[in-house]
Amino acid sequence: MEATDIRKYAQLMQEMGLTRLEFNGKEQTLCLERSAPQAPAAPVVQAAAPAGIPAAPEAPADGGYISIRSPMVGLFYAAPAENAEPYVSVGDRIQKGQTLCIVEAMKLMNEVSAEEEGVIVEICAANGQMVEYGTELFRIRR
């Protein structure tokens, strides 16, 4: 089964509000499952940066940022290897085509690249976190 087929099934799940979809073919079985929507989390209170340390850039109040979303269901990895430096950090200036992370799906490592240049404002997924199709991974300010 091709990755494009899996993406189509994941999109179908999202459109129909399904939490589980199982497909049995002649030689393969595919099972996609996502968790049910959860209640909104409590607001996060951030402490001010200590004197002399610059604070991380914040997302514009009008929502004027670019959202990078997961192209598939899989595991989010911020770095190319377990002990390696992450591809990007908050505050980094990125270029179009630059690798931002990896989403592992069915033992395949899929690089997610920037579609536009800008500055990383927020990394929305934790390293090793399971992400769904369309999950917001990064927020970028132009």
N, C-alpha and C positions, 0 to 999 in steps of 0.2 A: 504494500500500500504506500502510495506517495504522500509526502508531507502536505501537498496541496489538498489531497482528499481529506486528510485529518483536519486541516484548517476549515474546510467546508463543513465537516460534521460539527466542529466546535462552534462555528458561526450559527449553524442550524440550532444547536442547543441553546445558544444565547437568545436567538430570535424567538424560540418557542418557550423559553423559560424553563428548560429541562435541567435537572441536576445529574441525570445519568442517561447515557446512550450506549447501547451495546450493538455491535454489528458483527455478524458471523458470516464469513465468506468461505469459499471452498478450502483454502489453505491457511487462512488467517482469521483471528478474532481480534476485534478492536473494542475496547471498553473505555469510554471517556466519562469521568465523573468529576463534579465540582461541588463544593460545599454550598449549602443554602445561604442566602444573604443573611448577614449578621446584623444585629442592632448597632447603631452608630457608637463608636468608641467615645469615651469621655474625653473632653478637650485636654490637650497636652500643654502644660505650662513649661515654658523654656526660661532658664535662668539667663541673666545677662552675661556676656563674655567678660572675663576678668580684665582689669585694666592692662593696656598694652597689647592685648590680643585682639585682632580684628574680628568682628562678628561675621558670620557667614551671610552672604547675600540673601535677601528675602524675596519671595515671589511677589510680583506686583499686586497691589490691592485689587486692581480691576480684573485680575485673572489673565493678564496679558502675557501668558507664557505658552510655550509649546509643550505638549504632552507626548512623551514617547511611550507607546503601549506595547505589550507583549504580542508578538505575531502568532503565538501558539501556546498551548498548555505545556508546562514543563517546570523544571527547577531553575531558578534564577541564580546565576553566579556572577559576582562582581569582579572576579579576577580570573586569569587564565589557569591558575593552579592554586592549590590550597594555601601555600605560604607566600604566594606572589603578591605584589602590590596590586590594588584594584585598577581597573582600566581608567576610571574617572573618580573624582571626589567632588564634593560640594565646593563651588567656587572656581572649578577648572573651566577654562575656555576651550571649547571643542570645535572641530572643523567638520564640514559635511563629509560623510563617509567614514569618519573615525569610529572604531569599535567602542561601544559603551559597556557591553556585558555579553554574557552567554546565556542562552536558555537551552537547557538539555531536555530533549524530547526523544524518548525511545532509544536511549544510548547514543544519540547524535547530538553533537555540540553545534548549536546554531548561533552565530554571532549576530548581535543586534547593533546596527550602525546608525549614526546620526544622519537625519535627513536634511538638517539645516545646521548652520553654525550658531553658536551662542555660548551662554554660561550655564553650567549646571547649578540650579537653584535648590533642587531637592532630589534625593534618591529615595524612591517610594517603596522599594522592596528590600528585604533583608537577604543577605547572602545565604543560599541554600533553601530559600523559601519557595514553596510551590506556587506558581502563578498560573492564571487562566488566560485564555485568549482575551485580549483587550485590557488586561490589568495594567494600570499605570505604573511604569517603571521609573521614569525620570520626568522632572519638570525643568525646562530650559528657558531662559530669558534671552531674547535676541540682543 
